[in-house]
Amino acid sequence: MSTDRIRDLLARAPVLDGHNDLPWALRTRTRYRREEVPGLHTDLARLAAGGVGGQFWSVFVSHRLGDHAVAATLEQIDFVRRWVATHPDRLVLATTADEVEAAHRSGRLASLIGMEGGHSIAGSLGALRMMYELGARYMTLTHIRNTPWADSATDAPAVGGLSPFGHEVVREMNRLGMLVDLSHVAPATMHAALDTSTAPAFFSHSSARALCDHPRNVPDDVLRRVRDSGGVVMVTFVPGFLTEACRSWMGELATEEERLVARYPEDSAAYATAQAAWVAANPRPPCGVADVADHVEHVRAVAGVDAVGLGGDFDGVVTTPDGLPDVSGYPALLAELAGRGWSDADLAGLTWHNAVRVLRESEAAARAARPRRGPSLATMDDPSHLL
């Protein structure tokens, strides 16, 4: 695919990426005092070079923050909103599909907000609603550990997918129009959420389990349900989710990270420095653009061409695939897929249209739900208000 063809495609259908951890990276490195820091994957110039027209900024906080998680999530949201306001000519906050498309027409990057982990609401549907009011448009039900109401892919099963309250969280997200993000959750949780949700399935940053047997990836039986729901899987670039060799390496890194958090706060510069030193001394196995393309094609083969998107996880990983060094790298992936026979229409669905459609259809599901139910009064401790 020629450079001109890629540029023209991205002008019409830029990348709407499902997950970028720049807010957490800036929290750990500068406490938000500087926006552009050496060694990061993201800045405004490289976003433009990569053809990015929309970005879900992750307002992730570690589960290890405990009771401080809600406040820390608010601080993350505050950063995103302040950063967008600082660059009104380049960025605009977007909370609906119409606003995403209007941002593109105005030549600005649509900035959406996604919460990564149900611990960010501390079991409170009131907190969930307030996060929505502040702009959050997805919530990943878990991160690497369970919540009291949902099982994570990387923790011991505790509630069999979703507890009764967990199902109520999904219903309330449907009512609000907040995407129910199933990245990070156990397969049982994926199925339980899909059993309850009236909106399309959504994975902000996951790859295909058939190609790499990491529990964070999406099994084929779930991919078929993504197809049937009209959903989307935003394929991620995390090396440990792409190849078996990189999965083993990432397991070793996780062991080292557990050792490091015993010495340093996870959101500290000292932790990031020690983590980077380990990676430098223990380089990851080979992994590249073709491996990402393989996962994109597998999702397409099982779930359909309308069910695939991109969720790079830039600035949320310590290393990226060769050929995808930062947010400027999306054209390299498009060229790889074009070389495999992807049409412009299919590439435009991958980059933009599939994700925008899912956002719009989730809004429609919310409009249908609201006349039937008001804000839920359910709590984890009081089942009397559960539907």
Secondary structure, 3 states (H helix, E strand, C coil): CCHHHHHHHHHHCCEEEEEECHHHHHHHHHCCCCCCCCCCCCCHHHHHHCCEEEEEEECCCCHHHHHHHHHHHHHHHHHHHHHHHHCCCCEEECCCHHHHHHHHHCCCEEEEEEEECHHHHCCCHHHHHHHHHCCEEEEECCCCCCECCECECCCCCCCCCECHHHHHHHHHHHHHCCEEECCCECHHHHHHHHHHCCCCCEEEEECECCCCCCCCCECHHHHHHHHHHCCEEEECCCHHHCCHHHHHHHHHHHHHHHHHHCCCCCCCHHHHHHHHHHHHHCCCCCCEHHHHHHHHHHHHHHHCHHHEEECCCECCCCCCCECCCCCCCHHHHHHHHHHCCCCHHHHHHHHHHHHHHHHHHHHHHHHHHCCCCCCCCCCCCCHHHCC
